Amino acid sequence: MIKQIERQVRELQKELAETQKERNLLRLQPCQGDLEIRQKEERLDSLDTRIESLNQQIRELEKKRRELMSEALKKSGHESPFS
C-alpha cells in the first residue's frame, strides 16, 4: 500500500512539474490584442487551478503515507524517538 502511494505521489509530482513548465512557457509568450490576452489569462488561470489541485492531492497522499507508516511502526512495537 505504501509503495502504491509513493508511486502515485511520484506521478503527481511529475505531472505538477510538467504543468508548471507549461505555465511558465505560456507566461513568456507574447500576445497581440485583447482576445489573445484574454485567452492567455484563461489558460493561465486553468493551469494555476490544476497546479493547486495537484499540490493538494500530493499533500493528502503524503499525509496518508505518513499515517500508514506510523501505524506499521506501532504494530511492530517500535517507539518513536519523539514521544
PyMOL Python script that loads the backbone (N, CA, C, O; Angstrom):
from pymol import cmd

cmd.read_pdbstr("""\
ATOM      1  N   MET A   1       0.826  -1.193   0.000  1.00  0.00           N
ATOM      2  CA  MET A   1       0.000   0.000   0.000  1.00  0.00           C
ATOM      3  C   MET A   1       0.874   1.263   0.000  1.00  0.00           C
ATOM      4  O   MET A   1       0.599   2.219  -0.724  1.00  0.00           O
ATOM      5  N   ILE A   2       1.927   1.249   0.821  1.00  0.00           N
ATOM      6  CA  ILE A   2       2.806   2.414   0.903  1.00  0.00           C
ATOM      7  C   ILE A   2       3.524   2.630  -0.427  1.00  0.00           C
ATOM      8  O   ILE A   2       3.670   3.764  -0.883  1.00  0.00           O
ATOM      9  N   LYS A   3       3.970   1.539  -1.044  1.00  0.00           N
ATOM     10  CA  LYS A   3       4.655   1.644  -2.344  1.00  0.00           C
ATOM     11  C   LYS A   3       3.720   2.241  -3.397  1.00  0.00           C
ATOM     12  O   LYS A   3       4.145   3.051  -4.221  1.00  0.00           O
ATOM     13  N   GLN A   4       2.459   1.845  -3.370  1.00  0.00           N
ATOM     14  CA  GLN A   4       1.474   2.357  -4.319  1.00  0.00           C
ATOM     15  C   GLN A   4       1.277   3.859  -4.112  1.00  0.00           C
ATOM     16  O   GLN A   4       1.205   4.616  -5.080  1.00  0.00           O
ATOM     17  N   ILE A   5       1.193   4.282  -2.878  1.00  0.00           N
ATOM     18  CA  ILE A   5       1.030   5.710  -2.583  1.00  0.00           C
ATOM     19  C   ILE A   5       2.260   6.479  -3.051  1.00  0.00           C
ATOM     20  O   ILE A   5       2.133   7.555  -3.635  1.00  0.00           O
ATOM     21  N   GLU A   6       3.455   5.933  -2.797  1.00  0.00           N
ATOM     22  CA  GLU A   6       4.687   6.596  -3.234  1.00  0.00           C
ATOM     23  C   GLU A   6       4.722   6.732  -4.755  1.00  0.00           C
ATOM     24  O   GLU A   6       5.166   7.753  -5.281  1.00  0.00           O
ATOM     25  N   ARG A   7       4.256   5.703  -5.458  1.00  0.00           N
ATOM     26  CA  ARG A   7       4.222   5.756  -6.929  1.00  0.00           C
ATOM     27  C   ARG A   7       3.243   6.836  -7.398  1.00  0.00           C
ATOM     28  O   ARG A   7       3.534   7.579  -8.335  1.00  0.00           O
ATOM     29  N   GLN A   8       2.090   6.916  -6.746  1.00  0.00           N
ATOM     30  CA  GLN A   8       1.102   7.941  -7.098  1.00  0.00           C
ATOM     31  C   GLN A   8       1.677   9.336  -6.857  1.00  0.00           C
ATOM     32  O   GLN A   8       1.469  10.242  -7.665  1.00  0.00           O
ATOM     33  N   VAL A   9       2.395   9.509  -5.754  1.00  0.00           N
ATOM     34  CA  VAL A   9       2.990  10.806  -5.444  1.00  0.00           C
ATOM     35  C   VAL A   9       4.014  11.175  -6.519  1.00  0.00           C
ATOM     36  O   VAL A   9       4.041  12.315  -6.983  1.00  0.00           O
ATOM     37  N   ARG A  10       4.849  10.223  -6.913  1.00  0.00           N
ATOM     38  CA  ARG A  10       5.847  10.498  -7.967  1.00  0.00           C
ATOM     39  C   ARG A  10       5.176  10.892  -9.284  1.00  0.00           C
ATOM     40  O   ARG A  10       5.627  11.814  -9.963  1.00  0.00           O
ATOM     41  N   GLU A  11       4.100  10.192  -9.642  1.00  0.00           N
ATOM     42  CA  GLU A  11       3.384  10.509 -10.880  1.00  0.00           C
ATOM     43  C   GLU A  11       2.766  11.906 -10.808  1.00  0.00           C
ATOM     44  O   GLU A  11       2.819  12.663 -11.777  1.00  0.00           O
ATOM     45  N   LEU A  12       2.185  12.241  -9.669  1.00  0.00           N
ATOM     46  CA  LEU A  12       1.589  13.570  -9.498  1.00  0.00           C
ATOM     47  C   LEU A  12       2.664  14.655  -9.511  1.00  0.00           C
ATOM     48  O   LEU A  12       2.450  15.734 -10.065  1.00  0.00           O
ATOM     49  N   GLN A  13       3.813  14.376  -8.904  1.00  0.00           N
ATOM     50  CA  GLN A  13       4.901  15.351  -8.907  1.00  0.00           C
ATOM     51  C   GLN A  13       5.425  15.581 -10.320  1.00  0.00           C
ATOM     52  O   GLN A  13       5.780  16.702 -10.684  1.00  0.00           O
ATOM     53  N   LYS A  14       5.472  14.515 -11.109  1.00  0.00           N
ATOM     54  CA  LYS A  14       5.900  14.636 -12.498  1.00  0.00           C
ATOM     55  C   LYS A  14       4.887  15.480 -13.287  1.00  0.00           C
ATOM     56  O   LYS A  14       5.270  16.366 -14.051  1.00  0.00           O
ATOM     57  N   GLU A  15       3.616  15.198 -13.096  1.00  0.00           N
ATOM     58  CA  GLU A  15       2.566  15.979 -13.771  1.00  0.00           C
ATOM     59  C   GLU A  15       2.604  17.435 -13.317  1.00  0.00           C
ATOM     60  O   GLU A  15       2.405  18.345 -14.123  1.00  0.00           O
ATOM     61  N   LEU A  16       2.859  17.655 -12.035  1.00  0.00           N
ATOM     62  CA  LEU A  16       2.963  19.004 -11.497  1.00  0.00           C
ATOM     63  C   LEU A  16       4.108  19.762 -12.165  1.00  0.00           C
ATOM     64  O   LEU A  16       3.941  20.915 -12.563  1.00  0.00           O
ATOM     65  N   ALA A  17       5.259  19.124 -12.286  1.00  0.00           N
ATOM     66  CA  ALA A  17       6.408  19.771 -12.919  1.00  0.00           C
ATOM     67  C   ALA A  17       6.112  20.114 -14.375  1.00  0.00           C
ATOM     68  O   ALA A  17       6.484  21.189 -14.846  1.00  0.00           O
ATOM     69  N   GLU A  18       5.447  19.214 -15.087  1.00  0.00           N
ATOM     70  CA  GLU A  18       5.095  19.468 -16.485  1.00  0.00           C
ATOM     71  C   GLU A  18       4.100  20.632 -16.588  1.00  0.00           C
ATOM     72  O   GLU A  18       4.220  21.478 -17.475  1.00  0.00           O
ATOM     73  N   THR A  19       3.137  20.671 -15.697  1.00  0.00           N
ATOM     74  CA  THR A  19       2.136  21.741 -15.709  1.00  0.00           C
ATOM     75  C   THR A  19       2.774  23.079 -15.382  1.00  0.00           C
ATOM     76  O   THR A  19       2.440  24.093 -15.996  1.00  0.00           O
ATOM     77  N   GLN A  20       3.688  23.093 -14.419  1.00  0.00           N
ATOM     78  CA  GLN A  20       4.388  24.328 -14.081  1.00  0.00           C
ATOM     79  C   GLN A  20       5.249  24.808 -15.244  1.00  0.00           C
ATOM     80  O   GLN A  20       5.330  26.007 -15.509  1.00  0.00           O
ATOM     81  N   LYS A  21       5.887  23.875 -15.931  1.00  0.00           N
ATOM     82  CA  LYS A  21       6.701  24.229 -17.095  1.00  0.00           C
ATOM     83  C   LYS A  21       5.821  24.832 -18.190  1.00  0.00           C
ATOM     84  O   LYS A  21       6.178  25.838 -18.803  1.00  0.00           O
ATOM     85  N   GLU A  22       4.665  24.204 -18.428  1.00  0.00           N
ATOM     86  CA  GLU A  22       3.720  24.714 -19.434  1.00  0.00           C
ATOM     87  C   GLU A  22       3.259  26.128 -19.077  1.00  0.00           C
ATOM     88  O   GLU A  22       3.179  27.002 -19.939  1.00  0.00           O
ATOM     89  N   ARG A  23       2.955  26.340 -17.785  1.00  0.00           N
ATOM     90  CA  ARG A  23       2.513  27.659 -17.332  1.00  0.00           C
ATOM     91  C   ARG A  23       3.613  28.704 -17.540  1.00  0.00           C
ATOM     92  O   ARG A  23       3.344  29.815 -17.996  1.00  0.00           O
ATOM     93  N   ASN A  24       4.840  28.340 -17.206  1.00  0.00           N
ATOM     94  CA  ASN A  24       5.954  29.276 -17.371  1.00  0.00           C
ATOM     95  C   ASN A  24       6.199  29.615 -18.842  1.00  0.00           C
ATOM     96  O   ASN A  24       6.477  30.766 -19.178  1.00  0.00           O
ATOM     97  N   LEU A  25       6.095  28.623 -19.708  1.00  0.00           N
ATOM     98  CA  LEU A  25       6.266  28.880 -21.142  1.00  0.00           C
ATOM     99  C   LEU A  25       5.151  29.766 -21.681  1.00  0.00           C
ATOM    100  O   LEU A  25       5.398  30.671 -22.478  1.00  0.00           O
ATOM    101  N   LEU A  26       3.933  29.502 -21.247  1.00  0.00           N
ATOM    102  CA  LEU A  26       2.797  30.301 -21.685  1.00  0.00           C
ATOM    103  C   LEU A  26       2.933  31.747 -21.214  1.00  0.00           C
ATOM    104  O   LEU A  26       2.625  32.680 -21.956  1.00  0.00           O
ATOM    105  N   ARG A  27       3.387  31.924 -20.002  1.00  0.00           N
ATOM    106  CA  ARG A  27       3.543  33.261 -19.436  1.00  0.00           C
ATOM    107  C   ARG A  27       4.528  34.099 -20.261  1.00  0.00           C
ATOM    108  O   ARG A  27       4.376  35.316 -20.361  1.00  0.00           O
ATOM    109  N   LEU A  28       5.535  33.446 -20.851  1.00  0.00           N
ATOM    110  CA  LEU A  28       6.551  34.161 -21.625  1.00  0.00           C
ATOM    111  C   LEU A  28       6.115  34.485 -23.053  1.00  0.00           C
ATOM    112  O   LEU A  28       6.750  35.298 -23.724  1.00  0.00           O
ATOM    113  N   GLN A  29       5.039  33.856 -23.520  1.00  0.00           N
ATOM    114  CA  GLN A  29       4.598  34.084 -24.900  1.00  0.00           C
ATOM    115  C   GLN A  29       3.968  35.466 -25.042  1.00  0.00           C
ATOM    116  O   GLN A  29       3.153  35.877 -24.217  1.00  0.00           O
ATOM    117  N   PRO A  30       4.358  36.174 -26.098  1.00  0.00           N
ATOM    118  CA  PRO A  30       3.756  37.496 -26.333  1.00  0.00           C
ATOM    119  C   PRO A  30       2.316  37.358 -26.846  1.00  0.00           C
ATOM    120  O   PRO A  30       1.937  36.337 -27.421  1.00  0.00           O
ATOM    121  N   CYS A  31       1.546  38.395 -26.626  1.00  0.00           N
ATOM    122  CA  CYS A  31       0.147  38.427 -27.080  1.00  0.00           C
ATOM    123  C   CYS A  31      -0.073  39.639 -27.972  1.00  0.00           C
ATOM    124  O   CYS A  31       0.551  40.687 -27.806  1.00  0.00           O
ATOM    125  N   GLN A  32      -0.983  39.459 -28.925  1.00  0.00           N
ATOM    126  CA  GLN A  32      -1.381  40.569 -29.785  1.00  0.00           C
ATOM    127  C   GLN A  32      -2.888  40.745 -29.655  1.00  0.00           C
ATOM    128  O   GLN A  32      -3.659  39.900 -30.109  1.00  0.00           O
ATOM    129  N   GLY A  33      -3.292  41.814 -29.052  1.00  0.00           N
ATOM    130  CA  GLY A  33      -4.715  42.116 -28.965  1.00  0.00           C
ATOM    131  C   GLY A  33      -5.371  41.574 -27.719  1.00  0.00           C
ATOM    132  O   GLY A  33      -4.841  40.712 -27.019  1.00  0.00           O
ATOM    133  N   ASP A  34      -6.549  42.118 -27.473  1.00  0.00           N
ATOM    134  CA  ASP A  34      -7.305  41.771 -26.273  1.00  0.00           C
ATOM    135  C   ASP A  34      -7.754  40.313 -26.246  1.00  0.00           C
ATOM    136  O   ASP A  34      -7.753  39.683 -25.188  1.00  0.00           O
ATOM    137  N   LEU A  35      -8.138  39.776 -27.397  1.00  0.00           N
ATOM    138  CA  LEU A  35      -8.616  38.403 -27.459  1.00  0.00           C
ATOM    139  C   LEU A  35      -7.516  37.439 -27.019  1.00  0.00           C
ATOM    140  O   LEU A  35      -7.764  36.544 -26.210  1.00  0.00           O
ATOM    141  N   GLU A  36      -6.319  37.614 -27.540  1.00  0.00           N
ATOM    142  CA  GLU A  36      -5.211  36.726 -27.169  1.00  0.00           C
ATOM    143  C   GLU A  36      -4.855  36.879 -25.695  1.00  0.00           C
ATOM    144  O   GLU A  36      -4.539  35.897 -25.024  1.00  0.00           O
ATOM    145  N   ILE A  37      -4.904  38.099 -25.198  1.00  0.00           N
ATOM    146  CA  ILE A  37      -4.614  38.323 -23.779  1.00  0.00           C
ATOM    147  C   ILE A  37      -5.651  37.613 -22.924  1.00  0.00           C
ATOM    148  O   ILE A  37      -5.298  36.960 -21.942  1.00  0.00           O
ATOM    149  N   ARG A  38      -6.905  37.729 -23.276  1.00  0.00           N
ATOM    150  CA  ARG A  38      -7.990  37.092 -22.531  1.00  0.00           C
ATOM    151  C   ARG A  38      -7.841  35.564 -22.568  1.00  0.00           C
ATOM    152  O   ARG A  38      -8.008  34.898 -21.546  1.00  0.00           O
ATOM    153  N   GLN A  39      -7.527  35.013 -23.744  1.00  0.00           N
ATOM    154  CA  GLN A  39      -7.345  33.569 -23.868  1.00  0.00           C
ATOM    155  C   GLN A  39      -6.150  33.093 -23.041  1.00  0.00           C
ATOM    156  O   GLN A  39      -6.202  32.045 -22.396  1.00  0.00           O
ATOM    157  N   LYS A  40      -5.087  33.870 -23.072  1.00  0.00           N
ATOM    158  CA  LYS A  40      -3.895  33.520 -22.305  1.00  0.00           C
ATOM    159  C   LYS A  40      -4.200  33.553 -20.807  1.00  0.00           C
ATOM    160  O   LYS A  40      -3.791  32.653 -20.074  1.00  0.00           O
ATOM    161  N   GLU A  41      -4.904  34.570 -20.354  1.00  0.00           N
ATOM    162  CA  GLU A  41      -5.263  34.670 -18.938  1.00  0.00           C
ATOM    163  C   GLU A  41      -6.158  33.511 -18.502  1.00  0.00           C
ATOM    164  O   GLU A  41      -5.994  32.977 -17.405  1.00  0.00           O
ATOM    165  N   GLU A  42      -7.098  33.125 -19.355  1.00  0.00           N
ATOM    166  CA  GLU A  42      -7.969  31.995 -19.046  1.00  0.00           C
ATOM    167  C   GLU A  42      -7.156  30.705 -18.933  1.00  0.00           C
ATOM    168  O   GLU A  42      -7.378  29.901 -18.027  1.00  0.00           O
ATOM    169  N   ARG A  43      -6.229  30.519 -19.845  1.00  0.00           N
ATOM    170  CA  ARG A  43      -5.381  29.311 -19.819  1.00  0.00           C
ATOM    171  C   ARG A  43      -4.476  29.327 -18.577  1.00  0.00           C
ATOM    172  O   ARG A  43      -4.287  28.295 -17.933  1.00  0.00           O
ATOM    173  N   LEU A  44      -3.924  30.490 -18.247  1.00  0.00           N
ATOM    174  CA  LEU A  44      -3.089  30.593 -17.051  1.00  0.00           C
ATOM    175  C   LEU A  44      -3.901  30.289 -15.791  1.00  0.00           C
ATOM    176  O   LEU A  44      -3.417  29.606 -14.888  1.00  0.00           O
ATOM    177  N   ASP A  45      -5.128  30.793 -15.731  1.00  0.00           N
ATOM    178  CA  ASP A  45      -5.998  30.505 -14.590  1.00  0.00           C
ATOM    179  C   ASP A  45      -6.281  29.008 -14.486  1.00  0.00           C
ATOM    180  O   ASP A  45      -6.278  28.436 -13.396  1.00  0.00           O
ATOM    181  N   SER A  46      -6.525  28.390 -15.633  1.00  0.00           N
ATOM    182  CA  SER A  46      -6.781  26.957 -15.668  1.00  0.00           C
ATOM    183  C   SER A  46      -5.558  26.174 -15.175  1.00  0.00           C
ATOM    184  O   SER A  46      -5.694  25.229 -14.397  1.00  0.00           O
ATOM    185  N   LEU A  47      -4.384  26.566 -15.624  1.00  0.00           N
ATOM    186  CA  LEU A  47      -3.153  25.891 -15.195  1.00  0.00           C
ATOM    187  C   LEU A  47      -2.894  26.113 -13.709  1.00  0.00           C
ATOM    188  O   LEU A  47      -2.465  25.194 -13.011  1.00  0.00           O
ATOM    189  N   ASP A  48      -3.147  27.313 -13.226  1.00  0.00           N
ATOM    190  CA  ASP A  48      -2.964  27.595 -11.807  1.00  0.00           C
ATOM    191  C   ASP A  48      -3.902  26.741 -10.948  1.00  0.00           C
ATOM    192  O   ASP A  48      -3.507  26.246  -9.893  1.00  0.00           O
ATOM    193  N   THR A  49      -5.136  26.573 -11.405  1.00  0.00           N
ATOM    194  CA  THR A  49      -6.097  25.736 -10.694  1.00  0.00           C
ATOM    195  C   THR A  49      -5.624  24.288 -10.675  1.00  0.00           C
ATOM    196  O   THR A  49      -5.728  23.609  -9.653  1.00  0.00           O
ATOM    197  N   ARG A  50      -5.107  23.820 -11.798  1.00  0.00           N
ATOM    198  CA  ARG A  50      -4.595  22.443 -11.882  1.00  0.00           C
ATOM    199  C   ARG A  50      -3.399  22.259 -10.955  1.00  0.00           C
ATOM    200  O   ARG A  50      -3.289  21.235 -10.281  1.00  0.00           O
ATOM    201  N   ILE A  51      -2.511  23.235 -10.916  1.00  0.00           N
ATOM    202  CA  ILE A  51      -1.340  23.160 -10.045  1.00  0.00           C
ATOM    203  C   ILE A  51      -1.767  23.096  -8.583  1.00  0.00           C
ATOM    204  O   ILE A  51      -1.225  22.311  -7.805  1.00  0.00           O
ATOM    205  N   GLU A  52      -2.725  23.913  -8.219  1.00  0.00           N
ATOM    206  CA  GLU A  52      -3.246  23.914  -6.850  1.00  0.00           C
ATOM    207  C   GLU A  52      -3.854  22.555  -6.504  1.00  0.00           C
ATOM    208  O   GLU A  52      -3.644  22.036  -5.408  1.00  0.00           O
ATOM    209  N   SER A  53      -4.599  21.991  -7.433  1.00  0.00           N
ATOM    210  CA  SER A  53      -5.218  20.692  -7.225  1.00  0.00           C
ATOM    211  C   SER A  53      -4.167  19.592  -7.066  1.00  0.00           C
ATOM    212  O   SER A  53      -4.290  18.732  -6.193  1.00  0.00           O
ATOM    213  N   LEU A  54      -3.144  19.622  -7.904  1.00  0.00           N
ATOM    214  CA  LEU A  54      -2.070  18.625  -7.817  1.00  0.00           C
ATOM    215  C   LEU A  54      -1.336  18.729  -6.486  1.00  0.00           C
ATOM    216  O   LEU A  54      -1.041  17.713  -5.857  1.00  0.00           O
ATOM    217  N   ASN A  55      -1.044  19.945  -6.059  1.00  0.00           N
ATOM    218  CA  ASN A  55      -0.371  20.135  -4.773  1.00  0.00           C
ATOM    219  C   ASN A  55      -1.215  19.575  -3.631  1.00  0.00           C
ATOM    220  O   ASN A  55      -0.686  18.943  -2.717  1.00  0.00           O
ATOM    221  N   GLN A  56      -2.512  19.805  -3.683  1.00  0.00           N
ATOM    222  CA  GLN A  56      -3.416  19.296  -2.642  1.00  0.00           C
ATOM    223  C   GLN A  56      -3.435  17.771  -2.643  1.00  0.00           C
ATOM    224  O   GLN A  56      -3.383  17.152  -1.580  1.00  0.00           O
ATOM    225  N   GLN A  57      -3.509  17.166  -3.812  1.00  0.00           N
ATOM    226  CA  GLN A  57      -3.510  15.711  -3.900  1.00  0.00           C
ATOM    227  C   GLN A  57      -2.211  15.131  -3.357  1.00  0.00           C
ATOM    228  O   GLN A  57      -2.226  14.119  -2.656  1.00  0.00           O
ATOM    229  N   ILE A  58      -1.095  15.762  -3.675  1.00  0.00           N
ATOM    230  CA  ILE A  58       0.203  15.297  -3.184  1.00  0.00           C
ATOM    231  C   ILE A  58       0.246  15.378  -1.658  1.00  0.00           C
ATOM    232  O   ILE A  58       0.689  14.435  -1.001  1.00  0.00           O
ATOM    233  N   ARG A  59      -0.208  16.487  -1.094  1.00  0.00           N
ATOM    234  CA  ARG A  59      -0.217  16.646   0.362  1.00  0.00           C
ATOM    235  C   ARG A  59      -1.073  15.565   1.031  1.00  0.00           C
ATOM    236  O   ARG A  59      -0.676  14.991   2.045  1.00  0.00           O
ATOM    237  N   GLU A  60      -2.249  15.292   0.456  1.00  0.00           N
ATOM    238  CA  GLU A  60      -3.140  14.284   1.038  1.00  0.00           C
ATOM    239  C   GLU A  60      -2.517  12.892   0.984  1.00  0.00           C
ATOM    240  O   GLU A  60      -2.605  12.135   1.950  1.00  0.00           O
ATOM    241  N   LEU A  61      -1.887  12.552  -0.143  1.00  0.00           N
ATOM    242  CA  LEU A  61      -1.250  11.239  -0.267  1.00  0.00           C
ATOM    243  C   LEU A  61      -0.060  11.110   0.685  1.00  0.00           C
ATOM    244  O   LEU A  61       0.144  10.053   1.281  1.00  0.00           O
ATOM    245  N   GLU A  62       0.719  12.173   0.828  1.00  0.00           N
ATOM    246  CA  GLU A  62       1.857  12.123   1.749  1.00  0.00           C
ATOM    247  C   GLU A  62       1.380  11.982   3.193  1.00  0.00           C
ATOM    248  O   GLU A  62       2.008  11.279   3.985  1.00  0.00           O
ATOM    249  N   LYS A  63       0.284  12.638   3.541  1.00  0.00           N
ATOM    250  CA  LYS A  63      -0.287  12.505   4.876  1.00  0.00           C
ATOM    251  C   LYS A  63      -0.747  11.066   5.108  1.00  0.00           C
ATOM    252  O   LYS A  63      -0.501  10.489   6.167  1.00  0.00           O
ATOM    253  N   LYS A  64      -1.411  10.502   4.112  1.00  0.00           N
ATOM    254  CA  LYS A  64      -1.881   9.122   4.208  1.00  0.00           C
ATOM    255  C   LYS A  64      -0.701   8.167   4.358  1.00  0.00           C
ATOM    256  O   LYS A  64      -0.765   7.221   5.143  1.00  0.00           O
ATOM    257  N   ARG A  65       0.368   8.405   3.615  1.00  0.00           N
ATOM    258  CA  ARG A  65       1.564   7.571   3.683  1.00  0.00           C
ATOM    259  C   ARG A  65       2.190   7.635   5.083  1.00  0.00           C
ATOM    260  O   ARG A  65       2.569   6.612   5.652  1.00  0.00           O
ATOM    261  N   ARG A  66       2.291   8.855   5.625  1.00  0.00           N
ATOM    262  CA  ARG A  66       2.843   9.005   6.977  1.00  0.00           C
ATOM    263  C   ARG A  66       1.993   8.264   8.003  1.00  0.00           C
ATOM    264  O   ARG A  66       2.527   7.624   8.909  1.00  0.00           O
ATOM    265  N   GLU A  67       0.671   8.350   7.862  1.00  0.00           N
ATOM    266  CA  GLU A  67      -0.223   7.659   8.792  1.00  0.00           C
ATOM    267  C   GLU A  67      -0.047   6.145   8.702  1.00  0.00           C
ATOM    268  O   GLU A  67      -0.018   5.461   9.725  1.00  0.00           O
ATOM    269  N   LEU A  68       0.071   5.624   7.484  1.00  0.00           N
ATOM    270  CA  LEU A  68       0.268   4.184   7.309  1.00  0.00           C
ATOM    271  C   LEU A  68       1.602   3.739   7.892  1.00  0.00           C
ATOM    272  O   LEU A  68       1.692   2.685   8.521  1.00  0.00           O
ATOM    273  N   MET A  69       2.633   4.544   7.681  1.00  0.00           N
ATOM    274  CA  MET A  69       3.946   4.192   8.229  1.00  0.00           C
ATOM    275  C   MET A  69       3.916   4.242   9.752  1.00  0.00           C
ATOM    276  O   MET A  69       4.531   3.404  10.412  1.00  0.00           O
ATOM    277  N   SER A  70       3.215   5.204  10.305  1.00  0.00           N
ATOM    278  CA  SER A  70       3.089   5.324  11.753  1.00  0.00           C
ATOM    279  C   SER A  70       2.362   4.114  12.331  1.00  0.00           C
ATOM    280  O   SER A  70       2.768   3.565  13.355  1.00  0.00           O
ATOM    281  N   GLU A  71       1.292   3.707  11.671  1.00  0.00           N
ATOM    282  CA  GLU A  71       0.546   2.532  12.124  1.00  0.00           C
ATOM    283  C   GLU A  71       1.408   1.278  12.047  1.00  0.00           C
ATOM    284  O   GLU A  71       1.358   0.432  12.940  1.00  0.00           O
ATOM    285  N   ALA A  72       2.199   1.156  10.984  1.00  0.00           N
ATOM    286  CA  ALA A  72       3.066  -0.013  10.828  1.00  0.00           C
ATOM    287  C   ALA A  72       4.115  -0.054  11.937  1.00  0.00           C
ATOM    288  O   ALA A  72       4.433  -1.126  12.451  1.00  0.00           O
ATOM    289  N   LEU A  73       4.648   1.099  12.303  1.00  0.00           N
ATOM    290  CA  LEU A  73       5.633   1.149  13.381  1.00  0.00           C
ATOM    291  C   LEU A  73       5.001   0.803  14.721  1.00  0.00           C
ATOM    292  O   LEU A  73       5.616   0.118  15.537  1.00  0.00           O
ATOM    293  N   LYS A  74       3.791   1.267  14.953  1.00  0.00           N
ATOM    294  CA  LYS A  74       3.106   0.965  16.210  1.00  0.00           C
ATOM    295  C   LYS A  74       2.820  -0.526  16.325  1.00  0.00           C
ATOM    296  O   LYS A  74       2.955  -1.110  17.400  1.00  0.00           O
ATOM    297  N   LYS A  75       2.423  -1.142  15.208  1.00  0.00           N
ATOM    298  CA  LYS A  75       2.109  -2.569  15.214  1.00  0.00           C
ATOM    299  C   LYS A  75       3.357  -3.410  15.465  1.00  0.00           C
ATOM    300  O   LYS A  75       3.285  -4.455  16.112  1.00  0.00           O
ATOM    301  N   SER A  76       4.496  -2.956  14.955  1.00  0.00           N
ATOM    302  CA  SER A  76       5.724  -3.736  15.113  1.00  0.00           C
ATOM    303  C   SER A  76       6.371  -3.495  16.469  1.00  0.00           C
ATOM    304  O   SER A  76       7.353  -4.156  16.807  1.00  0.00           O
ATOM    305  N   GLY A  77       5.845  -2.571  17.242  1.00  0.00           N
ATOM    306  CA  GLY A  77       6.352  -2.347  18.583  1.00  0.00           C
ATOM    307  C   GLY A  77       7.452  -1.320  18.688  1.00  0.00           C
ATOM    308  O   GLY A  77       8.013  -1.137  19.769  1.00  0.00           O
ATOM    309  N   HIS A  78       7.774  -0.656  17.626  1.00  0.00           N
ATOM    310  CA  HIS A  78       8.808   0.367  17.670  1.00  0.00           C
ATOM    311  C   HIS A  78       8.236   1.658  18.270  1.00  0.00           C
ATOM    312  O   HIS A  78       7.102   2.044  17.984  1.00  0.00           O
ATOM    313  N   GLU A  79       9.027   2.297  19.087  1.00  0.00           N
ATOM    314  CA  GLU A  79       8.591   3.554  19.663  1.00  0.00           C
ATOM    315  C   GLU A  79       9.235   4.703  18.912  1.00  0.00           C
ATOM    316  O   GLU A  79      10.381   4.609  18.472  1.00  0.00           O
ATOM    317  N   SER A  80       8.505   5.764  18.772  1.00  0.00           N
ATOM    318  CA  SER A  80       9.032   6.967  18.128  1.00  0.00           C
ATOM    319  C   SER A  80       9.987   7.668  19.089  1.00  0.00           C
ATOM    320  O   SER A  80       9.692   7.784  20.278  1.00  0.00           O
ATOM    321  N   PRO A  81      11.119   8.133  18.588  1.00  0.00           N
ATOM    322  CA  PRO A  81      12.044   8.857  19.465  1.00  0.00           C
ATOM    323  C   PRO A  81      11.502  10.224  19.867  1.00  0.00           C
ATOM    324  O   PRO A  81      12.083  10.898  20.718  1.00  0.00           O
ATOM    325  N   PHE A  82      10.394  10.633  19.260  1.00  0.00           N
ATOM    326  CA  PHE A  82       9.815  11.950  19.519  1.00  0.00           C
ATOM    327  C   PHE A  82       8.751  11.915  20.605  1.00  0.00           C
ATOM    328  O   PHE A  82       8.249  12.965  21.008  1.00  0.00           O
ATOM    329  N   SER A  83       8.396  10.723  21.086  1.00  0.00           N
ATOM    330  CA  SER A  83       7.324  10.648  22.093  1.00  0.00           C
ATOM    331  C   SER A  83       7.877  10.469  23.484  1.00  0.00           C
ATOM    332  O   SER A  83       7.113  10.387  24.446  1.00  0.00           O
TER     333      SER A  83
END
""", "prot")
cmd.dss("prot")
cmd.show_as("cartoon", "prot")
cmd.util.cbc("prot")
cmd.orient("prot")
